[in-house]
């Protein structure tokens, strides 16, 4: 049964990944996600249904537009495959705890909540790398969607304490990032501050260790990356580097391994 859930999640991830490519292109441009229909940006010809199958169409077309032969960037299938992989891993992690003899509402709600987070994480990371923005149209609805799913899961599980920690995580993360934004204008974007609340909510729902590792991981990874760029001569001390991808990467490290990482650190410093 776990294999069935993982397989379904992977196929769903391919479909969602195809949609995320539309989101990544249109949301920063302020274009509707519904209309007009997808078309080649070079020649304007509409994308045929048979040319819109995730990954497979890209391969069959030889990575080129059917009409004008303009090369289609590898990022499109990469987003689709990345989403499929992320969905499969999350489904595998959650499905092993689900009881299919009866409807396990708690794990089902958690699965939906974290699949949603994975989808917006991919979209936001790519958009931030492209245009140095974390659009409100993606970040702000995540507060309501995430809060609704996690609240229901915690209530079904009879564990409202999780909601307290999730709330503290959201508020503390916003305050922390807000203070950084205020202390050093230009060093931190308001989009980062808004995203911090969403990530803090999810991390807090899982526990204090996940919250601490998720927040610390973002700064550790971002700092290492920034130092590496300077050593390679590709950035200076004042070079603007998008921080959203590192916030998201740190958060997912916290989600996946926050408890063992925190325990290992405490043992290392003699506090375990």
N, C-alpha and C positions, 0 to 999 in steps of 0.2 A: 504493500500500500504506500509506503514511503517513496518507493521508486516512481509510482504513478503520480504522486503529488509533485515530486521534484520535476518529472518530465513535463507535466502540465504547466508548472511555474516557468520552466525554461522556454516553452513555446509562447506562453503569455509574455515573457520578457522580450522575445523577438518582436512581437507585435507592438508592445509598449515602446520598445526602443525605436521602432520606425516612427511612432508618433512623437517621441522625444526629439528626433531630428527636425521635425516640423516646429516643435516648441523652441528649440535652440535657435533656429533661423528666424522665426517670426516674432516671438515675444520681445526681444530687444529692439526690433524694428517697429514695434507697435502695430503689427499686421494681425488681422483676425486669424484664428486657428481654423476657422470653418471655411471661409471663402477669401480669395478665389482658390480653385483647386490647384494642387501641386503642379508645378511646371518647371522645365529646365530654365535656370536663370540666364543662360547664354542665348538660346534660340527662342524661348518662350513657348515651345510645344508642351502641351499637357502630358503628364506622366500617365501612361496607359496602365490599366489594372495589372496586366501580366508583367509589367516592369516595376511593380511596386511590392514584390514579394521580398520580405527581409532577407538580406545577405544573398540569397539565391539569384535574384534578378541582377544584382551587381556583378556577380560572377559570370552569369550567362551573357551579359552585355559587354563583358571585357572591361568593366569599369569605365564605360563611355556612354554618353547619351545616344539613344537609338537614332535620333534625327540629325544632330549636328556633330556628333562624335567628340564632343567636349569631354574631357576626363572628369569622372565623378570621384571626388575625394574619398580616400580610404576611411576617413572619419565616419562616414555614414554606416558602413557595415560594422565598424569598430564599436560604435554606440549601440547598435542592435545586439551584437555578440556580448558586449560588456553588460548590458541590461539583462540578457538571458542568463549569463553566468551569475550575476548578482542575485537574481530571483531564485535560481536553482540552489545556490548556497544557503540563502535565507530559508527557503522551503525545507531543505534538508535539515537545517538546525532546529526548526520549529516542529516539523512533521514527526521527528523522533519522539516528541513529548506528547503528541496528540493521541487521543483515544477514539478510534473510529467506530467502536462498538456503539457508542452514544455520541451525540453531537457535542464536541468539545468547543464551546463558544469562546472560552478564554484564549486558547491557542489560535483559534481561527481569527479572532479579532486582532491578536498580536501579529499574526502573519500578515494580515492586510495592512496594518499600521506600518510595519517595517518594510513591506514591499513598496508602499507609497513613499516612505522616506528614501529608499534606494533609488526610486525613479527620479524624484526631485533632486537628489544628490548628484546624479549623473548630469542632469540638465543644468543645474546651477554651476557645477564645476566647469563644464565646457563653456557656458556663457561668460563666466567670470574670466576665464582665460582669453576668450575672444574680445570682449568689450569692457572688461574691468567693472562689471556691474552684477548685482544680485537682485533681479527684478522683484518689485513688490508683488506683481501678479502671480509669482510662484511662491515667494516666502510667506506672505501674510496668510493666504488660505491654509498653509501648512499648520498654523497654530490651531485652527478650528478642526481640521481633519484629524490631526494627530491627537488633540485633546479629546475629541469625541471617541475615537477608537480606543485610546488608552484608558479613558475613564470607564467605558463599558467593560473592558477587559478586567480592570481592577475590581469593579463592583461584582462582576460575575464570579471572580476568584475569591471574593470576600476579603480582599486585602486593600482597603482604602488608604492604608499608610503609604502605599506606592504613589498615590496621587499627591500626598503632602510633599514627598521628596521630589516628585516631578515638578510641582509648582515652585518649590524652593530652587531647584536646578534651573528652571526657566528664568525666574526673577534674578537670581544671583548671576547668571551668565550675562543677562542683558545689562545689569548694573556694572559688572566687571568690564565688559567690552565698552560700555558707554563711558566709563571713566577713562579708559585708554583713548577713546575717540576724542574726549574733551581735553585730555592732558596734552595730546599731540595731534593737532588738527592736520589732516592729510595722511597721517600714519595709519589710520584705521577708518574705513568707510562706514557710513550709516547702515549700508546693506549688511556688513559684517555684524553690526550690533543687533539688527533684527534677526538675522539667521541664528545668532548665538542663543536666543530664547528658544527657538525650535529645537535645536540640538540639545540644549540643557534640559528641556522637558523630556525628551526621549531618553537621554542618559540618566537623568534622575529617576525615571520610572524603573530603570533596571537596578539602580542602587548608587550609593555614595562612591564606591570604588570606580564604577564605570564613569561617573560624572568627573571625578578627579583625573582619571587617566585620559578621558576624551578631551578635556580642556587643555591639560598639560601637553598632550601629544601634538595638538595643533601648533603650539608655539615651538616645541622641540623640532618638529619636522620643518616648519616654516623657517626657523632659524638656521638649521643645517642647510637647507636649500639656498637661502640667501647668502650664507658664507661661501658655499660652493660656487655660486655665480660670481661673487667678488673675486675669489681665487682664480677663476677662469677668465677674469677680465670682461665678463659679460654684464656686469652690473656694478654700480657704485653705492655708496652709503645712502644716497638719496633716491635711488632708483625705486620706482613704484612696482611692487610685486603683488599680484592678486593673492589675497590671503584666504579667500573662500574655499579653494580646493584643499588647503591644509586644514582648515577647520573641519571640513567634511571627512577628510582622511583620518584625522585625529579622533573624531567622533566615532567612526566605524571601528577603529582600533579599540576604543573604549567599549563599544557594544560587543565586539567579538571576543575580546580578551581582557577586559578591564579588571575583573576580579583576580585572575592569576598574576597579571602584571603588577597590580597594586600589592598583592601579597608578596611577590618576589622582591619588590622594592623595599618593603618594610623589613623583610628578612635580611636584606643586604645591609641596611643601615642599623640593624640590631633592634628593631621595634616590633618584629613579627612575633 
